[in-house]
Amino acid sequence: MTETDLNTPAVPGPARRHTDTDTLLEVRGLKTEFATAGGRVAAVRDVSFSVRRRQRLAIVGESGSGKSAMAMSIVGLVQSPGRVTGGEILLEGRNLRGLPDKEMSRIRGRRISLVFQDPMSAFDPIRTIGSQLVESIRAHQPVSRRVARRQAADLLGEVGVADPEHRLSDHPHQYSGGMRQRVLIAMALANSPELVIADEPTTALDVTTQAQVLGLLDRLVTDRGAALMLITHNLGIVAGFCDSVQVMYAGQLIEESPSRELFRSAAHPYSRQLLDCVLRTDRRQQGPLATIPGALPDPTSPPHGCAFEPRCPRGKGNSLCKSTEPELVQVGARGDGHGGRQLAKCHFPGVHEREETT
């Protein structure tokens, strides 16, 4: 069953479209594995994609599909027993793979920032919020501690923390979950990165706080001109917030599409089923909510053919689907009018129209 969130918070207005096609980040053939007692787990399997400047890209899929492993691979935070085993991670053409830790540390936080899924574990519990923000600022900017503290207070005020100068002296446990997430966003944006990767930034937050965090990301990313990769399983967020979507399954990228096209006409059966699992508020629910039968394949023994074949209503039992891994191919000729293409990793991709909202 999919983990798609059924509580869809109000999000900022319609997703913005971009005409700037300059590539900021390009990932080519990325492979990440984890050594376990049961064998090697292929967490990310030959994933390729690019991120444009100012783009809002959503990465969606069930838990275990490889979304977070891919994000950690990009910023060089995969720890033993995991390791990146193949591919290239190009930031403006420069390959980040193989860079010394010291050089990667200068890029991480300065040019690429990561908003972690769990804000509590992202902070040192015995140090104040102010000391951690100041450290993050001074690691990338040649400023005094006093100047950095002033910047830290300004950042807290910018993300909506009341009395920011006083709250700098508080410890992480003295902040609510929503406020910790705000501080984590402030830390990610402290050095004006060009790319912000937000890994499930609204998980475990109530619907009202989710909307506030999304509004904060919307305003800050827009004002600062950064690109955003939003990792989530909440398709309700994606619909109004992101301009393009990539669907992951079993460590692979199985569909890539402009956001509007995906919601109107998903091409991969898995994407179609994910959308069917979302509770629609614009029409009466007929019968129980749809679910996806079965489970993700064993990551220690990836299938030879299509990874989704055992759960696929279209290709289950088909000899081609069972024996041959499909290619990521373009579906039709439709796009978003700005160069966006719809791609699906399927032997029998089909565009299935969704019911239009009245």
ABEGO torsion letter per residue (X at the ends): XBABBABBBBBBBBBBBBABABBABBBBGBBBBBBBAAEBBBABBGBBBBBBBGBBBBBBEBBGAGAAAAAAAAAGABBOABBBABEBBBBGGBBABGBBAAAAAAABGAABBBBBABAAAABBAABBAAAAAAAAAAAABBBBAAAAAAAAAAAAAAAGBBGAAAAAABBAAABBAAAAAAAAAAAAAAAGBABBBBBGAABGBBAAAAAAAAAAAAAAAAAAGBBBBBBBABAAAAAAABABBBBBBGGBBABBBBAAAAAABBABAAAAAAAAABBBAABBBBEBBBBBBEBBBBAABBBABBAAAAABAAABGBAAAAABBBBBBBBEABBAGAGBBBBBBBABBBBBBBBBBX
